[in-house]
């Protein structure tokens, strides 16, 4: 699709990782999509960012993995000064992460979006977006010196922390502010650095030609009210770092401060509106998972959009699917953040670390019972284990969200409906207490085949989903 459309199925506001992922996937599913992207004037795109190794799989889904790897250097390793007093260098394996700049990275994603069939308007901005009388959305768009309206059935808000459709954002973490500096040259070698100090932490991505170095601290600490300009205060903070002092020999080209506090929206969905990426959840920068999480949320949002458009009767499943993933992301962010901060708190028992390390709100998950034998005796009579039940849960099937039976186990994070394509939830639902293992395999074989049935039986037994009927 080319040109400026009067109407589309889906309007995506923002062409960053989350918006591009949503747009590309939705367009490939056959819907008309328009992306409105502000362009490279967003301040953080001049700085480097780390792309964790786990992000490569989602880039493969978008079809840009090889292109991204060809443009950006691989992370060789990271020097950590965290829970211990001595720095530790950890070399990454061949499948390590990448050091990217957002300008180049976003250009690759936007190009992939266009190849998928979506219209890209950039540099452009959505001045206003509101519901039309027909329940569609009407967006006022500015492109160069022109103004025009685009009508859309669905709006994807991927505008980052500054959501285009106003919504209340809830603080997930204690306040955190970051000051980033862009340096020409590097006095610390080509590596990533993560360092804990008494009341702040540092991160740096160093290459041969430039270094991005950041310091994160509590804005209530008074650091921002100290004498001097932002640049002078930043230099003082860098000078206090044990690992980044070598930057004093480099040239500081740019300094920016930004709010790094983790926040989320209570509900990422409204009728015909879905929030993705940082518009829905902003993660603690310490996780280095922000880009990966944004792309993942975009791919999940594409499932929701496709379901809304093709199967309105399954909209409730799509809504539940996305809200469940949203809640999981928030909880995982809390748990991971508190664990990492608690590690530093053992070295620095200061309020900055202790308060953040104490934010974990979910109890430790109990261990799931497992068996030593790979498979039960053929004549063993079986039942679902205590704490295991089968319930209807939203799952993805053929790019649509639907409800399906799923196994729910105490101590596991997510219900299991399928195992390598096999409907284990439906099979577990058919289990009659006291049935012999051979009877189960015979009955399941009629649906999935004998070898898959044996594999399902072995998995349920080893995972503690089923036990012998006389077991406690």
N, C-alpha and C positions, 0 to 999 in steps of 0.2 A: 504494500500500500504506500502511496506517496501523496503529497499535497496536504492541504489543510482540510480536515473533514468537518462536516456540519454535525454529524452524530457518529457515535461509536458504541460498541457494546461496553467497553471498559476504558475509563480514563485513569491513567496512572500519574499521580503527582509526585515527581521526583525520579530521577534516573540513576540513583546510586545502586549499591548492591541489592537491596531489598526490592526496589522498584523495577530494576532491570530483570531480576529473576522472575518476578511475578509476570511482567509484561511478555518476556520471551516464552515462558511456558504457556500462558493463556493464548498467545497468538498461535503457537504450534498446535493448540487444541482446536483451532478453527474459528476463533472469535476475533472481531475487529478491535484493535487496541491502539490507543494513542498515548504516548509518554510525553509529558511536559517537564523538561529538565532545565534548571537555571543555568547550568554551565559551570565553568571552572572558577567562578568568582567566590565560591565558598572557601573560607579561610583555611580550613584544615587540609585542603587538597595540596598545599605546597609542602607538606611534611610527609616523612616516611611513616609507614605503619608495618607492623608484623602480621603476616598471614600464617596462622598456625597450620601444621601439617594436615590436620583433619579437614581443612577447607578444600584440599585438592579434590576430594571426592565430589563435593557439591559443584566445583568448577567443571568437573567432568560431566556432570548432569547437564550443565548449561552449554557444554561443547566448547569451552574456552580454556581448558586446562593447559594444553600444549602451547597455546598462544601466550598465556600469562607466564608460563615457565620460560618461554623463549625471550621474553622482554625483561623480566625482573630476576635479580640474582637470588640464588638459594641461600638461606640462612646456614652459615657454617656451624654455628654453635652459639651458646649463651654463657656469659659469666654471671654467676649468681652470688650475691652476698646477702643472705637472707636469715635463715635460722641459726647459722653458725658464724663465728667471728672471722673465718678465713674464706676468701673467695673460692668458688668451685667452678671449673669450666666444664660444660657438658656439650660434647660434640653431637650434632644431629646426624642421624642416619641418612642414607641416600634420599629417602622420602621426606626430608626436612621441610620446614616452612619456607616462605619467601619474604623478602623485604620489598615492599611495594610503595609507590606513590599513588595517591588516590586519583590524581588527574589522569595518569596513564591507565590505571586499572579501570576507572569508570568509562574511559573511552572504549576500551575493549568490550566491556559489558554492553554499552549502548550500541556498538556495532553489531554485536550478537543479537541484540533485540531487534534491530532493523532487518537483519538476515532472517529472523523468524517471521517477518511480515508485519511487525508493528510500525506505526508512524512515530517518528521522533521529532519533536519540536524543541530546538535548542540553539542558542540560549533563549529561553522563554520562561514565563512565570504565570501561575494561576493567580489572578488578582482577587477573584472571589469565586466561591462555589456554594451553591445552595440547591435545595430541592425545587423542581418545577411542579406545576399543578398536576402533571401526569405521573408523579412519583419518580420520574427520572431525575437526573441531576443536570444542572446547567452551570457551566464553568465559564468565567470570563478570563480570556487568555491574552497576555501581552507578548508579542513576538516582534522584535525590532521596534518599528514605529507604528505598528498596527495593533488594533484591538478587535477581538472577535469572540463569538460564543461557540462552545462545543457542548452538545447534549450527549449524555452517557447514561446507560442503564445502571452501571456500577462504577463507583469511585474507589480507587485504591490510594489511600493516603500514605505515601512513602517519603514525606517531606522531612523526616528526621525528628529531632526533639521539638522543632517548631512546627507542630502539626498544622496542616492547612485547614482542616475542619476542627474548630476549637474543642478541646476536651481537657478535663481535669487529669493531671498527672500526679501519681502517688509516689512519695519517696520510698525507695526500696532500701537504701543504705543511708548511713550518716553523711552529712555534707562533705563534698570533696571538690577541690579545685585543682586544675592543672595548668602549669605554665610551660609552654613548649618553645624551644629555641631551635632555629635552623642555622647550622654552622658550616662554613666552607672549609673543607679539609677535615682531617681527623687526627687527633693525637692519641687515640685509644685503640687503634687497629680496627680491622673489619670484623665486627661481631655485634651481637646484641648484649645489652647489660641490664640487669635488674638488681637493684640494691635497696635494702632497707636501712633507714636511719632512725634516730630516736623518735621523731615526730613527723616523718614524711617518707616517701619512697621515690626512687628514681628509675627511669627507663630510658634506654638509648638504643638507637639503631645506627651503627657506624659503618660507612663504606669509604672507599678510597677518596671520593670527591666531596662528600658531604656527610654530616651527622645530624640526626634529629635527636635532641635530648629533652626529656620532660621531667618535671618534679611535681609530685602530687602531695597535697597537704590539706588539712582542715581549714576552711576559710575563717573559722571562729578563733583560730590560734593567734591572730594579730599580725601574721606575716605580711599581709597586704597593706596594713596600716603603717608599716615601717617607713622610715625616711627614704627618699630617693624615688626614681622612676621605676616603672615595671622592669625595664631592662637592667637597672642597677640591682634591684632586689633579686632578679633571676640570677645574675652573675654571682651574687653572694651565696645563694643556695647551691649553685653548681660547685663553687669553690669549697663548700663544706662536704662534698661527696668524696668518698675515698677512691672511687673508680672513675669518676668523670673529671677529675682535676686537670687531666691532660688536655682538655678542651680549651684551656686558657691560651694555648698556642695557636688555636684556630680563630677564624674571623666569624663573629656573630652577625648574621645577616638579618634575622627577623625574630621577633618575640611576640607571642600571643598568649592570652589567658582564656580559659574556658571552664564552664561548669562541667565537672566530671561525675557529679552525683548520679547514682543509679536511680532511675524512676520507671514507672510503668503505668499504664492506664488500667482502670478497673475492668473495663470490658472493651476488647478490641473491635467489636462488631456493633454496627447499627444497621437497620434495614438498607440494603444496597450500598453499604460502606464497610470497608475493611482496612484496618490499620496494620502496617507491616514494618519490620525493622525497628529502628530506634523510635519511630512514631508510636510503637506499641510497648517496647521494652528497651531501655538503654542499660547496658551491662557495665559493671565496674571495669575500668581499663586494665586492671591487674589480670583479668582473665585471658586477655589476648584472643577472645572468641567473638568480638563484636561483629566482624565482617562475616564470619562463618554463620553466626546466628541470624544475621540479617538475610543472607541468601536462603538459609533454610526456611525462615519464616515466609519469604517470598514464594518459595516452591509450595509450601503448605497452603498459602493464601490462594495460589492458582487452583488447587484442588477445590477450595471453597467456591471460588468464582465460577469454575466450570460446572460445579454441582448446582449453584444458584441458577445458572443460565439454561442448563440442559435438563436438569431433574429437580424442578421446584418442589416436588413432593418429598425430596430427600434433604430439603434445606435444614431441617432440624438436626439431621446427622452431621451436615457440614458445619453448622454452628457449634455443635458440641465438640466435634473434632478439633476445631481451631481454638476454642476456649480451653480445652484440655491441654493442648500444646502450649498455649500462652501461660497457663498456670504452672506447668512443668518448668518452663524456662525461668520464670520468676523464682520458683523454689530452688532450682538448681543453682541459680546465680547467688542466692542467699547462702546456700550450703557451701558452695565452692569458695566463695569470698571469705566467709567466716573461718573456714579451715586454713586458708592461706594466711590470713591476717593473724590467726592464732599461732601459727608457726613463728612469725616474727615477734609476737608478744612474749614468747619464751626468752628471746634475746633482749628485747626492749620492753620491760613491763611498764610502759607509759600509757596514759589514757587513750592516745591515738590508736594504739594497737589493741589494747585490752577491750575497749568498747566495740571495736569492729570485729574482733575475734569472738565476741559473745553474742553475735546477732543470729546465730543459727536457731531457727524456730521449729525445725522438724526433728523428732527423736531419731536416734540411730535405728536403721531398719534391722529387724531380727534376721538371723541367718535362716536360709531356706533349707529344710531337711533334704538330704540326698542319700542314696543307697550305694553300698559298695558294689553290688552285683549290677552288671550292665543291663539286665533284662529280668523280669520276674519269671518264676517257674511256670511252665505252660499251664499247669492245673491250679495255679494260685488264684484265689478269688479276690477280686479287687474292688476298691471304692475310691472316691475322691478323698484326699487327705483332709484332715481338720484344717480349717482356715482357707480352704480352696473352694471356690464357687464359680459358677458359669453365669455370666450376665451379658445382656445386650450392650454393646459398646460401639462407638463410631469408628469405622476403619476405612481405609482407602482401597477401592477395588475398581480397576479399569479407569483410573483418573477421576473417580467419583467417590464422594463420601457416602457411606451407607451404614446402617446398623447391622451388626452380626454378633453371634455368640462369641464370647471371649473368656479365657481362663483368667481368673483373678486370684493371685496368691498373696498371702500376707508376706510382707517383706520385699515385694517387688514393686518397681516404679510404675509399670504400665501393663495393662491387660494384654494377653496374647491371643489373637484370633487366628493367626496363620503362622505356620512354620515351613519356610521354604515353599510357600504356595499351597501347603496342605491346610485344610480348615480344621485345625486342632480344637477350636472352640466348639464347632458343631459336633465333632467326634466325641469330645468330653461330655457334651450335653446328652449324647446317646448312651453314656455309660450307665448301666443298671447295677446298683450295689450288689455285690456278691457274684458278678459275672466272672467266669474263668478267663484267664489271659488268652487262651486259644480261641474262645468264643468271640472276644473282642477283636482279635486280629482277623478272624473270618468275616465278621460283620463289617469291619472297616475296609477290608480288602475289596468288598463289592463296590465301594465308593471311590477308593484312591489307589487300589492295587496292593498286592501282598507286601512287596518290599517297602513302599511308603508306610503301610500300616504298621509293619514291624518297627520302622524308624520312629513313628509317632509313639508307639508303646514304649520304646526304649527311652525316648526323651521325657515322656511323662513320668516314668519310673525314676530315672536318674535325677530329675528336677524336683522330685517330691510332690508331684501333682497327684499321683495315685499311690496307694499303699494297699497292703493286704487287709482284707476285711476285718480280721481279728487284731489288727495293730491298734495300739493305744492312740 
